[in-house]
Amino acid sequence: MLTSVISPIISATPGLPEYWNIVIAGLLILLSLMEVLAATQKWNRDINCSFNIAIIPLILNFIGIIIFKATEVI
């Protein structure tokens, strides 16, 4: 009886979140910063690792966005 009163209603609609363009902009900014810093004397292994930690998930999200947009068009 109690579960019928408290049962939540969850609905998920398939699609891209509203912030997908921020993911792409952030990826471009991080890749640009990585290229600029790689040309300076400040570049070292720790900075490279930090950038990779931030860039790899954004690249995976970017690939997912491309796949979703491609299937949406087809």
Sequence and secondary structure as in RCSB ss.txt:
>XXXX:A:sequence
MLTSVISPIISATPGLPEYWNIVIAGLLILLSLMEVLAATQKWNRDINCSFNIAIIPLILNFIGIIIFKATEVI
>XXXX:A:secstr
 HHHHH        S  TTHHHHHHHHHHHHHHHHHHHTSTT  HHHHHHHHHHHHHHHHHHHHHHHHHHHHH 
